[in-house]
Amino acid sequence: MMRDKKRYILAASSRPIHEADRKRFEAELYSAMMQQLGEAEYFKANPKVIKFSGKERFVLKVMHERYEQSIVALTFIKTISGKPIGLYTLKSSGTIMAVQK
């Protein structure tokens, strides 16, 4: 049995994500991505925030076959928690080490 390939996306937010709000941010991000991708594509992409880096950056893990759609979905998200936000992809890679450099 082959293991699933994953891609790691380093993304940045236009506003700070405070430590106390990170769980809420994740839930809102997943909900917004589901709206952008649709339910079937969302579950195929299986996005997970695996690390926050500073106040404005985070690493998102997605399935390899759907990483391009996930990047597009991130750019179309304009509000989280009712507040305007911009999400930008800085880098994507097949390993978490490469994306953190």
N, C-alpha and C positions, 0 to 999 in steps of 0.2 A: 504494500500500500504506500502510495506516495504522500508526502506531507504537503500541505498547502503552502504555496509561496505567498509571501507578504511583502508589502512595500511600506516604507516609513516616510511620512510627509512632515517636514518641519514647516509649521505655519506660524504666522504672526497676526496679532490682533491690533486694531487701530486704537483700542483703549485697554488700560491695564486690567488684568484678571487677578483680583485679590485672592489671597490664600483662602479666606473664609467663603468666597463665592465659587470656588473651583468645582465642587460637586454640582451645584446649580448650573454653572456654565456648561459642564459636560452634558447634563440632561437636556438643556435647551439646544445645544449643538446637535445632539443625536436626533432630536425632534425636528429641527430645521433641515438636517440632512435627509431625513426620511421624507419630508415634504418635497425636497428638491429631486431626490432620486426615485421616489416611489417605493412602496413597501418591498416589492420583490428584489429590486436592485439594491436597496439598502441592506437587506439580509445577505445578499451575495457579496457585497462589499465588506460587511461586518466591521464598521469603523470602531476604533477604541482609542481614546486618549490615554497614552501610556506614560507620558511625562510632561510636566510643566517646566519650562526653562526660563527663569526670570519672571517678570510680571506680564509680559506680552507674548511670549512664545510658548508653543506646545508641540509635541510630537504625536501624530495621529498614525495608528497602524491600520492598514486596510489590506484586503486581498489583492494580489497582483493583477488579476483579470479586471478589476474594477477601480484601479487607482486613478486612471485618467478621469473617469466620471466623478470620482470623489473630489478631485482637485477642482473640477468645474463646479460641483455642488458647493464647495467652500466659497468660491468667488461670488456665487449668487446669493449667499446669505447676507442680508442687509440689517436684520435686527435680531437681537437676543435679549430676552427678558424685557421686551418692549423698548429697548434703547438701541439707537443706531450703532452699527459696528461694521467694520471692514475686516475681512479675513484674507490674508495674502499667503500664497505658497512661496516659501523661500528656497526649499530644496527638497528633493525626493531621492530615496536610495533603497537598495535591497537590504541594507544592514543598518542597525541603529547607530553603530559607531560612526559610520560614514556620514550620517545625517547630522550628528552632533558636532562635527568638526567645523 
